[in-house]
Amino acid sequence: VVSSPGILFNTGAGQHILKNPLVVNSIIEKAALRRTDVILEVGPGTGNLTVKMLEKVKKVIACEIDPRLVGELQKRVQGTCLANKLEIKVGDVLKTDLPFFDACVANLPYQISSPFVFKLLLHRPFFRCAILMFQREFALRLVAKPGSKLYCRLSINTQLLARVDHLMKVGKNNFKPPPKVESSVVRIEPKNPPPPINFQEWDGLVRIAFVRKNKTLSAAFKSSAVEQLLDHNYRVHCSLHNTEIPENFKIAEKIQTVLKDTGYSEKRARSMDIDDFIRLLHGFNSEGIHFS
């Protein structure tokens, strides 16, 4: 816990206030804000970014979990012409429904990075873009390409639903108190319309493939837990479609046949791109094998 005049920052809850005005201005510039915009900000802290945005947009909806920081923020705009453009929502952003917004700009508490990204990407109606500060390694995972060491389930799931760009690095000395890690700012632009894919199914497949991303898919699908799950799903599928299951049916054989027929049996998740997984999912689905 580190103090600032009148306030103790809870670093355990990811409270690192962005203090460098150059970085604040840079983030705002990259967000390309419009006069008519409603902006969602998560973790406004003492409001360095908030106040600058309020000068440029129609409204900022700031989500803050810490009532003390809410008080600071309110004090800061009180009695100014900015006060009526600010709406503060107190509470855990992961547990509340997001309001309508045009863009999201946030210096996020790093421990909610992953769930927040997916909450954003599955949010409707669509927003234009999100400019978010993350821990450097998390940011690099978001933009990682097949074959890269950091490429993982997070990379491919995010890139399926959005265009992701690494905008800039931000050193730890730009924060008060300085975090233990370096940071990066990323721009996320949802694909609108989204790809015509059932995301639950897609994520089910990708999850299995990336548990051991260096193993061949043939090996990854031989786990008994995976076989049980897919066997159960296959039986449900057959009963819904009045399809008879042969007596000597073995899901393991069916799985390996799909992998061979699609040509992915010896491929490894770490080197497969979005199109590869779409083809593979289609191959499984057309044989009645489902992942959700």
N, C-alpha and C positions, 0 to 999 in steps of 0.2 A: 504494500500500500504506500503510495507516494503522495505528498501533499502539494497543493497549489494554494495560493492565497484563499483560505476559506473552504478548500475542498480537498478531500482525500481521494485519490484515484485508486480504484480497485483493479490492479493489473491482472489479478486472477480471473476477472470477468472480461479481460481484454480491453480495459480502458487505457488507451494510449491516444492522447489528444494530438492531432496534427497541428503543429504550431507555426510551421514555416509558411508565410503568406505567399511566397513564390510557388510553392507546391499547390497550395489551395487554389491560386489563380490558374495554374496550369490544368488542374483537374476540371475546373469550371469551363475553361476554354475548350477542352477536349469533349466536354459534354454537349457543346453547341446548343446551349439553352435558348428557348424562344420565349418571348413576352407572354405567350398564351399558355405556357406549360404549367402542369401540376407535377411537382417533383416529390418522389418518395425518398426520404433520407433515413437510413438506419444507423443508430448509434451516433446522434449528433454531438454528443459530448457537451462542451461548453459553447458550441455554436459557431466556431470560426468559419466553417464551410456554409453553415445555414444562413448566416447573416449576408454573406456575399451573394448567395443564390436568391435570397428574398428580394435583393435589389433588382434582379433581372427577370423574375418570373411572376406568374399570376399567384402561385401558392406553393408552399412547402409543407408536406405532411411529414413530420419528424417522429420516428418511433424510438422511444427511449425506455429502457427497463428500470433505470435508476432514478427514483424520485428526486434525489438531491440535484442531479444534473438537469432534470426538468425545471427545477426552481431556478437554477443558474440561467438557463436558456430563456425562461419567461422574463426574468429580471433584465436580461440583455436587450430585449426588444420593447419592453414596457414603455408606454408613452411615446413610441416612435411610430412613424407611418408604416413601419413594417409589421407591427403587431397583428394587424387584422389579416395579414397574408399567411400567418403561421398557424398550423394546427398541430398540436402535440398529442400523439397517442402513447399512453403509458402502458408498458407491458412487454411481454416476450413476443417478438415479431414472428417467431416460428409457430406460435400457438394462436395467432390471430389471422383473420382473413385480411388479405391485402386490399387496400382501397383502390379506386381507379387512379392511374397516374400515367403520365406521358414518358417520363424517364426516371431512372433510379440512380442516385449518386450517393455513395456511402463509403466511409472508412469503417469497415465492418469489424465487430469483435471476431477475431480469427477462428475461434472454436466453432462458430456457426457457419463458416464459409460454405461447406459442402451442402448441408440441408437447405441453406438459404438460396444457393444458386438454383437448385432444382425446384424450390418453391416458386422462384421467379420465372423459370422457364416453362412451368406448367400453368402459370397464372393467365387467366383470360379476363377481360379482353387484352389483346396484345399491347405491349408498350413499345416505344421506339428503340430505346437502348438503355443499357445500364453501364455506368462507369464506377468500378468498384476497386477498393484497395484490399489486397490480400497479402498474406505471407508469400515471399518470393517463390518458394518451392511449389506452393499450391497454384500460384499464377502460372508457373511454367508447366505444371501438369495440365492445366486447362487448355493450353495451346500446343501441347506435345503432339508430334506426328508419329504414325506407325514406324517402328524401328528405333525410336528414341528411348533412352533408358527410363524416362519419366512417363512414357505413354501407358495409360491405365484405363480402367473402366470410367473414371471421371472424365478423362480426355474425350473418349469416343461418345459418351452419352451427351456431354455438353455440345460437342461439335455436330452431333446429329440434329440437335434442336436449335443451334445458334451459330452465328459467325463470331469467332473470338479473336481478339487482337491484344497483344501485349503492348501497352502504350509507353510506360516509363518505369524506371526503377526509382525507389524512394529509400534513401538510407535511414538507418535507425535514429540518427541525430535530429531528424525533422520532427520527432515526436517528443511529447512530454507525458510521462517519463519514457525514455527510449525503450522500445521492446528488445527482446533478446535476438530477434531475427530481422533480416532485411525484408523490405516490402516491395510490392509492384502494383501498378495500376493497370487494370484490364478493361477493355470495352467488350460488352456482350450485346449482340444484336439478334433478337429471336428471328428464326426463319418464319416468315408469314407469307403464304400458309405453311404450316408445319408439314414435314414429310408424312405421307399417308401410312403411318406405322403405329401399331398398338404399342405404346411405350412400355406397358407392364410386360408384355411378351418379349419385346426387344431387350429390356433390362434383365429379364430372367435368363435369356441366352448369353448375353454379354457377361453376366455375373459368373456363370459356370466357366466360360472360356477364360476369364481373367483371374480365376482363383489361383491358377498356376500358369501365368502368361507365357512361360518359357517351355511348357509342355506341349506336345502335339495335341490337337483337338481329340484325336482318337484316344489318347491317354486320359485327357481331362474328362471325357464322357464315360470313362469306365468306373468312376466312383459309384459305390453302391447307393449312396444318398441320391445322386443324380438319376440313376437308373430307377430307383423307387418312385421318385417324383414324376418322372416322365411316363413311367408305366401307369401310375395312377391317373395322370392327365389323359393318357391315351385311352384308357378304359372308359373314362367319363365321356370323352369325345365320341367313342364308338357307340356308347349307349344312347347318347343324344341323337346320333345319326342312324340308329338302328343297324349298325354294322356288326356283323358277327366276327368274333375273334377266334382264330383257329386254336385248337386245343394245345398244340405244341408251341404256341406263340412265345417268343422271347424278345423283350424290349431291347436287350443289349444288341441282338443281331440287327434289329430294325434300325437302331441308332447308327451302328457302324455302316450299314448299307447306305443310309442317307449321306453320311460323311464321305463315303467313297464316291457315290454318284455325283455329289456336288463338287468333288475334287478338293475337299478341305481336310481330309483325314490326317494328312501329314503336316498341315499348316499350323502355325502357332499364333495365338492371339496377339502377341506383341508386334507382329508384322502385318496384321490384317486391318484393312480400312473399312469405312462405313459401307461401301458397296459390297464388300466381301460378306459382312455380317447380314446385310439385307438379303443377299442371295441365299445364304445359309439358312436364315430364318424362313424364307420362302420354301426352301427344300424340305425343312422339317414340317412346316405347316401343311404343305400339300400332301404329306404322308400321314396327316392327322396327329402329329406330335406338337404339343403346345407347352408354353413355358410359364403361363401366369396362373 
